[in-house]
Amino acid sequence: MACVAVIGAGIVGAASALELLRDGHDVVIIEPGEPGGEQAASYGNGTLLNPSSVIPMSSPGLWKKVPGYLADPLGPLTIRWSYLPRLWPWLRRFVPAGSTREKVAATARALKPLLADAPERHRRLADEAGVGALITRGGVLFAFPDRAAFEAEGMAWGIRRENGIKWLELDEDALRQQEPALDRRYKFAILVEENGQCRDPGAYVAALVRHAVAQGATLRRDRATGFRIEGGRLKAVRTATGEIACDKAVIAAGAWSKVLAAAAGDRVPLETERGYHVTIAEPGVEPRYPVMPSDGKMGCAMTPQGLRLGGQVELAGLEAEPNWQRADVLLKFARKVYPGIPADLPAERVKVWMGHRPSTPDGLPCLGPASGCADVLHAFGHGHVGLTAGATTGQVVADLVAGRRPPFDLSPYAASRFA
Ligand SMILES: Cc1cc2nc3c(=O)[nH]c(=O)nc-3n(C[C@H](O)[C@H](O)[C@H](O)COP(=O)(O)OP(=O)(O)OC[C@H]3O[C@@H](n4cnc5c(N)ncnc54)[C@H](O)[C@@H]3O)c2cc1C
């Protein structure tokens, strides 16, 4: 059995650690923050476990929209001018990555096995960690002002159908019955029943890591900085305070993985797609389903802390201060989705958060051995779908460490595709 260092304790690191322990390895989790804490994307995401999320962000005709993204600092996708030079290596690949239907369909085919059965897989992990109730499998609603708005997204839904995603169509009456809290502006919806939710992702990740430690993993509060590789074999992970001896390492540091990937021989144009959420305690409405309103570009879902509205893409790097006006945009739109939310919410009932989606230009993570040393495994860059994909990613990591053949072809995920 090997000694495996897992770098990062978000959902990807936590799931990887548990699957590695199952195979009998010694596991050291290296994480500077609180596992499942607010620094991680895994804490504040939209909570959705959507096998249907196979469509990447880059889509045909995107290049025409880039000037608008630069001009509107509060639009659903914005680029900060000052960050443009540093963003360029990502942006120049992002725009062409989805420039044709064929390219989007190829990405969707590659994502499908990573997302399939995600609610069931997470439920199993959560059950093991004693928090099974956090994972629900009741479906997710996609709400549209009318059928025409749904048909305008025909390419995306067609590709979903090609990948085996099934749904129910709800007309105005059926929608009203299923989700009375929604604004009456929405007259058509799609219900994807196989989609699910993790009601409290931060608590879930924290519980997985606690369970890993109870199973024998060591949690080291430290920051990985690189690797000691001798004769092509990994000897240790270098950290801010010294070295941790190990035979294998997993880079699962989310949006912070770029430097580590470079230290293992792969230059990956990894970026952060900064996202925001607003949580409203006692929101005055009780939605039955998580909802993605087509005109809002956001996810709305109940959590134990209240109604969470998550979304926005801001390309401004890891260091810039949050622009909390973006959270206000989400809050204002929330009232358009749920008219029952009071207009005069006391400030103490509204909590805002900003976090970093680890984003590759083509919407696929890096998953597999590093080019500079096969003992180092990449497991980062899951962008908008990392919570969903986390459980299967952990399984693939364990397969690779054990020398088992992973359950699907990993070539689309090779970091060397950016070389
Ligand atoms: C607003 C928003 C909404 C989203 N909604 C959804 C959704 O509904 N469904 C979905 O599937 N996905 C969603 N996502 C995406 C998802 O949250 C991420 O893809 C996923 O959480 C990434 O997990 P991770 O473990 O790779 O990274 P993270 O959760 O970011 O964890 C990385 C960890 O690595 C640690 N770390 C950093 N540097 C180092 C280092 N040098 N050494 C050691 N540790 C280090 C960090 O402290 C952190 O804890 C959303 C994201 C955002 C921001």
The ligand as an SDF file (V2000), in Angstrom:
LIG
                    3D

 53 58  0  0  0  0  0  0  0  0999 V2000
  -21.2030   30.3430   -6.9910 C   0  0  0  0  0  0  0  0  0  0  0  0
  -20.8530   28.9220   -7.3250 C   0  0  0  0  0  0  0  0  0  0  0  0
  -21.8650   28.0220   -7.6040 C   0  0  0  0  0  0  0  0  0  0  0  0
  -21.5720   26.6920   -7.9140 C   0  0  0  0  0  0  0  0  0  0  0  0
  -22.5850   25.7840   -8.0580 N   0  0  0  0  0  0  0  0  0  0  0  0
  -22.3030   24.4780   -8.2620 C   0  0  0  0  0  0  0  0  0  0  0  0
  -23.3440   23.5130   -8.2680 C   0  0  0  0  0  0  0  0  0  0  0  0
  -24.5200   23.8380   -8.0360 O   0  0  0  0  0  0  0  0  0  0  0  0
  -23.0300   22.2140   -8.5330 N   0  0  0  0  0  0  0  0  0  0  0  0
  -21.7230   21.8250   -8.7760 C   0  0  0  0  0  0  0  0  0  0  0  0
  -21.4920   20.6420   -9.0430 O   0  0  0  0  0  0  0  0  0  0  0  0
  -20.7010   22.7080   -8.7030 N   0  0  0  0  0  0  0  0  0  0  0  0
  -20.9670   24.0160   -8.4420 C   0  0  0  0  0  0  0  0  0  0  0  0
  -19.9440   24.9300   -8.3570 N   0  0  0  0  0  0  0  0  0  0  0  0
  -18.5710   24.4750   -8.6040 C   0  0  0  0  0  0  0  0  0  0  0  0
  -17.9830   23.6990   -7.4340 C   0  0  0  0  0  0  0  0  0  0  0  0
  -18.2550   24.3630   -6.2290 O   0  0  0  0  0  0  0  0  0  0  0  0
  -16.4810   23.5260   -7.6150 C   0  0  0  0  0  0  0  0  0  0  0  0
  -16.1820   23.0250   -8.8980 O   0  0  0  0  0  0  0  0  0  0  0  0
  -15.9220   22.5340   -6.5940 C   0  0  0  0  0  0  0  0  0  0  0  0
  -16.3220   22.9050   -5.2970 O   0  0  0  0  0  0  0  0  0  0  0  0
  -14.4000   22.4490   -6.6740 C   0  0  0  0  0  0  0  0  0  0  0  0
  -13.9870   21.5930   -5.6500 O   0  0  0  0  0  0  0  0  0  0  0  0
  -12.4440   21.4110   -5.3330 P   0  0  0  0  0  0  0  0  0  0  0  0
  -12.3270   20.4280   -4.2400 O   0  0  0  0  0  0  0  0  0  0  0  0
  -11.7200   21.1370   -6.6090 O   0  0  0  0  0  0  0  0  0  0  0  0
  -11.9390   22.8720   -4.8860 O   0  0  0  0  0  0  0  0  0  0  0  0
  -12.2570   23.7130   -3.5730 P   0  0  0  0  0  0  0  0  0  0  0  0
  -13.5470   23.3630   -2.9990 O   0  0  0  0  0  0  0  0  0  0  0  0
  -11.9930   25.1400   -3.8870 O   0  0  0  0  0  0  0  0  0  0  0  0
  -11.1690   23.1980   -2.5320 O   0  0  0  0  0  0  0  0  0  0  0  0
   -9.8000   23.4230   -2.7390 C   0  0  0  0  0  0  0  0  0  0  0  0
   -9.1250   23.3860   -1.3800 C   0  0  0  0  0  0  0  0  0  0  0  0
   -7.7270   23.4060   -1.6040 O   0  0  0  0  0  0  0  0  0  0  0  0
   -7.1410   24.1960   -0.5810 C   0  0  0  0  0  0  0  0  0  0  0  0
   -5.8350   24.6660   -1.0500 N   0  0  0  0  0  0  0  0  0  0  0  0
   -5.5810   25.7210   -1.8580 C   0  0  0  0  0  0  0  0  0  0  0  0
   -4.2510   25.8220   -2.0670 N   0  0  0  0  0  0  0  0  0  0  0  0
   -3.6630   24.8160   -1.3910 C   0  0  0  0  0  0  0  0  0  0  0  0
   -2.3180   24.3910   -1.2180 C   0  0  0  0  0  0  0  0  0  0  0  0
   -1.2840   25.0370   -1.8150 N   0  0  0  0  0  0  0  0  0  0  0  0
   -2.0540   23.3290   -0.4240 N   0  0  0  0  0  0  0  0  0  0  0  0
   -3.1000   22.6480    0.1820 C   0  0  0  0  0  0  0  0  0  0  0  0
   -4.3940   23.0080    0.0250 N   0  0  0  0  0  0  0  0  0  0  0  0
   -4.6680   24.0720   -0.7450 C   0  0  0  0  0  0  0  0  0  0  0  0
   -8.1350   25.3220   -0.3550 C   0  0  0  0  0  0  0  0  0  0  0  0
   -7.9460   25.9090    0.9320 O   0  0  0  0  0  0  0  0  0  0  0  0
   -9.4540   24.5830   -0.4980 C   0  0  0  0  0  0  0  0  0  0  0  0
   -9.9530   24.1620    0.7460 O   0  0  0  0  0  0  0  0  0  0  0  0
  -20.2000   26.2690   -8.0080 C   0  0  0  0  0  0  0  0  0  0  0  0
  -19.1800   27.1710   -7.7060 C   0  0  0  0  0  0  0  0  0  0  0  0
  -19.4900   28.4770   -7.3570 C   0  0  0  0  0  0  0  0  0  0  0  0
  -18.3750   29.4140   -6.9860 C   0  0  0  0  0  0  0  0  0  0  0  0
  1  2  1  0
  2  3  1  0
  2 52  2  0
  3  4  2  0
  4  5  1  0
  4 50  1  0
  5  6  2  0
  6  7  1  0
  6 13  1  0
  7  8  2  0
  7  9  1  0
  9 10  1  0
 10 11  2  0
 10 12  1  0
 12 13  2  0
 13 14  1  0
 14 15  1  0
 14 50  1  0
 15 16  1  0
 16 17  1  0
 16 18  1  0
 18 19  1  0
 18 20  1  0
 20 21  1  0
 20 22  1  0
 22 23  1  0
 23 24  1  0
 24 25  2  0
 24 26  1  0
 24 27  1  0
 27 28  1  0
 28 29  2  0
 28 30  1  0
 28 31  1  0
 31 32  1  0
 32 33  1  0
 33 34  1  0
 33 48  1  0
 34 35  1  0
 35 36  1  0
 35 46  1  0
 36 37  1  0
 36 45  1  0
 37 38  2  0
 38 39  1  0
 39 40  1  0
 39 45  2  0
 40 41  1  0
 40 42  2  0
 42 43  1  0
 43 44  2  0
 44 45  1  0
 46 47  1  0
 46 48  1  0
 48 49  1  0
 50 51  2  0
 51 52  1  0
 52 53  1  0
M  END
$$$$
